[in-house]
Structures are given as structure tokens and as C-alpha cells.
Amino acid sequence: MKREPVIILAEDDDGHAGLIYKTLKRAGVNNDILHFEDGNKLLNYLFRRGDDFYREEGVSHILLLDLRMPVVDGREVIRQVKQDRELQHIPIIVVSTTDDPAEIENCYSMGCAKYIVKPIQHGEFTEVITQLGHYLLEDVIPGLDAGDA
């Protein structure tokens, strides 16, 4: 039996992380969600380095990535993941407060699948994350059923 893709939430703001988690669950996303507060811990998980736990062989992942993260920022995470033959297929969805068009274009050129700007207002934030949940359920997760790991 194939496991559902694991969603990795890379977000250093605990309030945002909690709201994203709750809103995705309310939107019907029942996948396991792992939370990382800095880019280095995330990269250690993905590349199976260090003393923490690692990603499992044969399990697909989806990465929800904030750009402004401590230790290693989101841009560097994108660069390293997309340059690795084993990891480059992981869909990366940037979820950031940064709305600079040049930054958005840069993320797309580096290989991110989608860029979502986090609104400041709670109601708008929740609506954007609900739409993200629908996007994951309708477009991303079914595409990973083809056996990407």
C-alpha cells in the first residue's frame, strides 16, 4: 500500500504555522504534516544528515516553504533541492509575505511550482490557505500518485 505524500511545512512563525496546519486540515488535507522552523533542519531531513529523523525512502513529499527562515533561507532550500537528482521532483510551494514581483519570478525560475503571498489580515490569510488546500487536493497530491518518491 502506497503512503500518502507527506507535507513539509517550513515556517519559522509558530502562529502562521499553526494557522496553516489548522486551515489545511479544515480544507480536507489529511496528509501528515511535518513542521520545520529553520531551513537547516529541513535540509538535514531531506538529505538525511545530522542526528534528527530523516525522510523515509519511497514516500512522496510536498514542500510548503517560507522564504524568510533562520539559519538557511528559503531561496537556498529551493536551490539545493532542485539541484539534487533524487529530490528535484518535490513540488515546492512558496508561502511568503514577500510580494516583490522580482522575488516571485526568481522563485519560479529556480523551480518552485507555485508562489502564494500570505496576507496580513487573518480572514484573508485563512481564505488563501483554504485555496491552497484545494489546490493540493485537486492538483498536487493526485499528480504524486504516479509514484514519485
C-alpha atoms as a printed R data frame, in Angstrom:
    type eleno elety resid chain resno       x      y       z
1   ATOM     1    CA   MET     A     1   0.000  0.000   0.000
2   ATOM     2    CA   LYS     A     2   1.433  3.349  -1.068
3   ATOM     3    CA   ARG     A     3   1.644  6.039   1.617
4   ATOM     4    CA   GLU     A     4   0.073  9.422   1.089
5   ATOM     5    CA   PRO     A     5   2.554 12.210   0.368
6   ATOM     6    CA   VAL     A     6   3.956 13.941   3.446
7   ATOM     7    CA   ILE     A     7   3.552 17.712   3.511
8   ATOM     8    CA   ILE     A     8   6.551 19.582   4.863
9   ATOM     9    CA   LEU     A     9   5.749 22.985   6.319
10  ATOM    10    CA   ALA     A    10   8.889 25.124   6.589
11  ATOM    11    CA   GLU     A    11   7.752 28.157   8.573
12  ATOM    12    CA   ASP     A    12   9.568 29.943  11.408
13  ATOM    13    CA   ASP     A    13   6.500 31.842  12.692
14  ATOM    14    CA   ASP     A    14   4.645 29.483  15.039
15  ATOM    15    CA   GLY     A    15   1.409 31.459  14.676
16  ATOM    16    CA   HIS     A    16   1.494 31.183  10.886
17  ATOM    17    CA   ALA     A    17   2.475 27.507  11.083
18  ATOM    18    CA   GLY     A    18  -0.422 26.709  13.416
19  ATOM    19    CA   LEU     A    19  -2.914 28.592  11.281
20  ATOM    20    CA   ILE     A    20  -1.675 26.915   8.090
21  ATOM    21    CA   TYR     A    21  -1.879 23.481   9.729
22  ATOM    22    CA   LYS     A    22  -5.418 24.006  11.087
23  ATOM    23    CA   THR     A    23  -6.705 25.570   7.869
24  ATOM    24    CA   LEU     A    24  -5.313 22.790   5.672
25  ATOM    25    CA   LYS     A    25  -6.917 20.172   7.931
26  ATOM    26    CA   ARG     A    26 -10.265 22.033   7.775
27  ATOM    27    CA   ALA     A    27  -9.935 22.140   3.975
28  ATOM    28    CA   GLY     A    28  -9.750 18.331   3.947
29  ATOM    29    CA   VAL     A    29  -5.999 17.796   3.663
30  ATOM    30    CA   ASN     A    30  -5.482 14.699   5.813
31  ATOM    31    CA   ASN     A    31  -1.845 14.071   4.915
32  ATOM    32    CA   ASP     A    32   0.822 14.017   7.603
33  ATOM    33    CA   ILE     A    33   2.305 17.484   8.036
34  ATOM    34    CA   LEU     A    34   5.852 17.910   9.347
35  ATOM    35    CA   HIS     A    35   6.871 21.332  10.627
36  ATOM    36    CA   PHE     A    36  10.413 22.723  10.444
37  ATOM    37    CA   GLU     A    37  11.312 26.119  11.910
38  ATOM    38    CA   ASP     A    38  14.571 26.628  10.056
39  ATOM    39    CA   GLY     A    39  15.979 25.757   6.664
40  ATOM    40    CA   ASN     A    40  18.947 23.824   8.002
41  ATOM    41    CA   LYS     A    41  16.784 21.323   9.917
42  ATOM    42    CA   LEU     A    42  14.636 20.934   6.800
43  ATOM    43    CA   LEU     A    43  17.675 20.239   4.608
44  ATOM    44    CA   ASN     A    44  19.023 17.757   7.169
45  ATOM    45    CA   TYR     A    45  15.687 15.900   6.998
46  ATOM    46    CA   LEU     A    46  15.598 15.884   3.198
47  ATOM    47    CA   PHE     A    47  19.264 14.990   2.700
48  ATOM    48    CA   ARG     A    48  19.347 12.546   5.649
49  ATOM    49    CA   ARG     A    49  22.073 14.405   7.559
50  ATOM    50    CA   GLY     A    50  22.707 15.028  11.241
51  ATOM    51    CA   ASP     A    51  21.208 13.413  14.308
52  ATOM    52    CA   ASP     A    52  17.492 14.113  13.757
53  ATOM    53    CA   PHE     A    53  14.979 11.951  11.939
54  ATOM    54    CA   TYR     A    54  15.128 11.647   8.138
55  ATOM    55    CA   ARG     A    55  12.698 11.312   5.292
56  ATOM    56    CA   GLU     A    56  11.623  7.780   4.527
57  ATOM    57    CA   GLU     A    57  12.562  6.023   1.325
58  ATOM    58    CA   GLY     A    58   9.625  5.665  -1.087
59  ATOM    59    CA   VAL     A    59   7.472  8.419   0.453
60  ATOM    60    CA   SER     A    60   6.484 11.434  -1.657
61  ATOM    61    CA   HIS     A    61   6.805 14.924  -0.223
62  ATOM    62    CA   ILE     A    62   5.310 18.337  -0.875
63  ATOM    63    CA   LEU     A    63   7.172 21.357   0.465
64  ATOM    64    CA   LEU     A    64   5.370 24.483   1.693
65  ATOM    65    CA   LEU     A    65   8.231 26.928   2.112
66  ATOM    66    CA   ASP     A    66   8.594 30.347   3.680
67  ATOM    67    CA   LEU     A    67  11.431 32.370   2.155
68  ATOM    68    CA   ARG     A    68  12.483 34.222   5.288
69  ATOM    69    CA   MET     A    69  13.732 31.440   7.520
70  ATOM    70    CA   PRO     A    70  16.567 31.374  10.038
71  ATOM    71    CA   VAL     A    71  19.894 29.584   9.552
72  ATOM    72    CA   VAL     A    72  19.237 28.711   5.867
73  ATOM    73    CA   ASP     A    73  16.705 30.801   3.951
74  ATOM    74    CA   GLY     A    74  14.073 29.509   1.554
75  ATOM    75    CA   ARG     A    75  15.953 30.517  -1.589
76  ATOM    76    CA   GLU     A    76  18.878 28.327  -0.597
77  ATOM    77    CA   VAL     A    77  16.496 25.464   0.207
78  ATOM    78    CA   ILE     A    78  14.987 25.738  -3.291
79  ATOM    79    CA   ARG     A    79  18.456 25.824  -4.865
80  ATOM    80    CA   GLN     A    80  19.694 22.735  -3.045
81  ATOM    81    CA   VAL     A    81  16.521 20.695  -3.534
82  ATOM    82    CA   LYS     A    82  16.204 21.488  -7.237
83  ATOM    83    CA   GLN     A    83  19.877 20.671  -7.882
84  ATOM    84    CA   ASP     A    84  19.593 17.205  -6.330
85  ATOM    85    CA   ARG     A    85  18.605 14.386  -8.704
86  ATOM    86    CA   GLU     A    86  16.741 12.482  -6.006
87  ATOM    87    CA   LEU     A    87  14.829 15.479  -4.598
88  ATOM    88    CA   GLN     A    88  14.281 17.783  -7.573
89  ATOM    89    CA   HIS     A    89  10.822 16.351  -8.309
90  ATOM    90    CA   ILE     A    90   9.446 17.543  -4.930
91  ATOM    91    CA   PRO     A    91   6.817 20.217  -5.575
92  ATOM    92    CA   ILE     A    92   7.820 23.404  -3.782
93  ATOM    93    CA   ILE     A    93   5.096 25.893  -2.990
94  ATOM    94    CA   VAL     A    94   6.434 29.151  -1.604
95  ATOM    95    CA   VAL     A    95   4.158 30.676   1.035
96  ATOM    96    CA   SER     A    96   5.646 34.056   1.935
97  ATOM    97    CA   THR     A    97   4.782 37.604   2.931
98  ATOM    98    CA   THR     A    98   7.196 38.788   0.230
99  ATOM    99    CA   ASP     A    99   5.182 40.135  -2.695
100 ATOM   100    CA   ASP     A   100   8.048 41.606  -4.739
101 ATOM   101    CA   PRO     A   101   7.470 40.604  -8.405
102 ATOM   102    CA   ALA     A   102  11.225 40.101  -8.962
103 ATOM   103    CA   GLU     A   103  11.381 37.715  -5.977
104 ATOM   104    CA   ILE     A   104   8.335 35.809  -7.209
105 ATOM   105    CA   GLU     A   105   9.840 35.468 -10.694
106 ATOM   106    CA   ASN     A   106  13.147 34.358  -9.191
107 ATOM   107    CA   CYS     A   107  11.414 31.585  -7.232
108 ATOM   108    CA   TYR     A   108   9.625 30.357 -10.347
109 ATOM   109    CA   SER     A   109  12.866 30.419 -12.330
110 ATOM   110    CA   MET     A   110  14.511 28.339  -9.589
111 ATOM   111    CA   GLY     A   111  11.795 25.707  -9.919
112 ATOM   112    CA   CYS     A   112   9.031 26.382  -7.421
113 ATOM   113    CA   ALA     A   113   5.625 25.099  -8.558
114 ATOM   114    CA   LYS     A   114   3.533 27.894  -7.054
115 ATOM   115    CA   TYR     A   115   4.046 31.135  -5.144
116 ATOM   116    CA   ILE     A   116   1.463 32.277  -2.612
117 ATOM   117    CA   VAL     A   117   1.617 35.632  -0.844
118 ATOM   118    CA   LYS     A   118   0.474 35.425   2.787
119 ATOM   119    CA   PRO     A   119  -1.989 38.230   3.508
120 ATOM   120    CA   ILE     A   120  -1.670 40.133   6.776
121 ATOM   121    CA   GLN     A   121  -5.376 40.021   7.697
122 ATOM   122    CA   HIS     A   122  -6.461 36.816   9.477
123 ATOM   123    CA   GLY     A   123  -9.588 36.257   7.347
124 ATOM   124    CA   GLU     A   124  -7.706 36.723   4.078
125 ATOM   125    CA   PHE     A   125  -4.864 34.524   5.327
126 ATOM   126    CA   THR     A   126  -7.329 31.737   6.136
127 ATOM   127    CA   GLU     A   127  -9.004 32.062   2.727
128 ATOM   128    CA   VAL     A   128  -5.670 31.887   0.877
129 ATOM   129    CA   ILE     A   129  -4.620 28.776   2.822
130 ATOM   130    CA   THR     A   130  -8.037 27.173   2.226
131 ATOM   131    CA   GLN     A   131  -7.485 27.721  -1.505
132 ATOM   132    CA   LEU     A   132  -4.008 26.213  -1.106
133 ATOM   133    CA   GLY     A   133  -5.630 23.147   0.476
134 ATOM   134    CA   HIS     A   134  -7.950 22.759  -2.500
135 ATOM   135    CA   TYR     A   135  -5.003 23.157  -4.881
136 ATOM   136    CA   LEU     A   136  -3.089 20.444  -3.016
137 ATOM   137    CA   LEU     A   137  -6.066 18.065  -3.058
138 ATOM   138    CA   GLU     A   138  -7.060 18.690  -6.682
139 ATOM   139    CA   ASP     A   139  -3.746 19.258  -8.470
140 ATOM   140    CA   VAL     A   140  -0.656 18.350  -6.490
141 ATOM   141    CA   ILE     A   141  -1.457 15.214  -4.488
142 ATOM   142    CA   PRO     A   142  -3.139 13.345  -7.384
143 ATOM   143    CA   GLY     A   143  -0.082 14.081  -9.536
144 ATOM   144    CA   LEU     A   144   2.156 12.424  -6.960
145 ATOM   145    CA   ASP     A   145   0.116  9.234  -7.085
146 ATOM   146    CA   ALA     A   146   2.116  8.330 -10.179
147 ATOM   147    CA   GLY     A   147   4.835  7.012  -7.865
148 ATOM   148    CA   ASP     A   148   7.140  9.974  -7.204
149 ATOM   149    CA   ALA     A   149   9.061  9.435  -4.016
